[in-house]
Each structure stands twice: as C-alpha cells, then as structure tokens.
C-alpha cells in the first residue's frame, strides 16, 4: 500500500506537481488529489494504485513499505514512527 503523505513526498523528491503525476500515471487530477488527501493508506482501485506506483518508480523513486529495507542507492527519506522519534540534537 501507499500512503497519501508518501505520494506527496515522492512527488516533492521528483519535483513534480499533481498535474505532472496525473499525466504520468494516466489518471485524472481529481483522482490524484483525492489519493494524496487520504489519511494513512490510500484507498483506491488497485489499477489506479498500480498506475501511480509505476509512474513514480519510472520517474526515479523507490517506494519503501513500512518495515522494509531499502535496496536502492541514492538520497531519500523514511518517516520514523512517532514512538521512535527523538528530539533533534544540535551541534554547536
């Protein structure tokens, strides 16, 4: 599954706006907007989810499932579960 926040983060890493993702995935802009506004996992037709994941992957983003290791190389981000978040330390 993909989360709405994960879709937004992937777009940000790629420098895409919602219209770009709609075009790349072959979905409508309202569909992308609805998917991205989802709290937690996106609930959509499996075909639509696959189109989004395929488009993001083809554009150069590795989507990492919760608890899965990343096998790719390059820069990226991973959301840390709230219970695991620590207060940032500042180096003087």
C-alpha positions in Angstrom: 0.0 0.0 0.0 1.0 3.6 -0.5 0.1 6.5 1.8 -1.1 9.9 0.8 1.9 11.5 2.5 4.2 9.1 0.7 2.8 10.1 -2.6 3.3 13.8 -1.8 6.9 13.2 -0.6 7.7 11.2 -3.7 6.4 14.0 -5.9 8.4 16.5 -3.9 11.6 14.5 -4.4 11.0 14.3 -8.1 9.9 18.0 -8.5 6.5 17.0 -9.8 3.2 18.7 -9.2 -0.1 16.9 -9.1 -0.8 17.6 -12.7 2.5 16.0 -13.7 1.8 12.9 -11.7 -1.7 12.7 -13.2 -0.3 12.9 -16.7 2.5 10.3 -16.0 0.1 7.9 -14.4 -2.7 8.3 -16.9 -5.2 9.3 -14.1 -7.2 12.4 -13.6 -6.1 15.3 -11.5 -9.0 14.9 -9.1 -8.1 11.3 -8.6 -4.5 12.2 -7.7 -5.8 14.9 -5.4 -8.2 12.5 -3.6 -5.5 9.9 -3.2 -3.0 12.4 -1.8 -5.5 13.8 0.7 -6.0 10.3 2.2 -5.0 9.9 5.9 -2.9 6.8 6.1 -3.1 4.2 3.3 -4.7 5.3 0.1 -7.9 3.5 -0.7 -8.4 3.3 -4.4 -9.0 0.9 -7.2 -6.0 -1.4 -7.4 -5.4 -0.5 -11.1 -5.1 3.2 -10.1 -2.7 2.5 -7.3 -0.5 0.4 -9.6 -0.5 3.2 -12.2 0.7 5.7 -9.5 3.3 3.4 -8.1 4.6 2.5 -11.7 4.7 6.2 -12.6 6.7 7.2 -9.5 9.0 4.3 -9.9 9.7 5.0 -13.6 10.4 8.6 -12.6 13.0 7.5 -10.2 11.6 7.0 -6.7 11.8 3.8 -4.7 8.7 3.4 -2.6 9.6 1.7 0.7 7.0 -0.3 2.5 6.7 0.0 6.3 9.5 -2.0 7.9 11.1 -3.0 4.6 14.8 -2.3 3.9 15.8 -0.1 1.0 17.7 -1.9 -1.7 18.4 1.1 -3.8 21.1 3.7 -3.8 20.7 7.5 -3.7 19.1 10.0 -1.4 15.7 9.6 0.1 13.6 9.8 3.2 11.9 7.5 5.6 9.2 8.5 8.0 10.1 7.4 11.6 7.1 6.2 13.6 6.0 8.7 16.2 7.1 6.4 19.1 10.6 6.2 17.6 11.0 10.0 17.0 13.7 11.6 19.1 14.3 15.2 19.8 16.9 16.6 17.4 20.2 17.3 18.8 22.0 20.5 17.8 25.8 20.5 17.3 27.3 23.8 18.4 
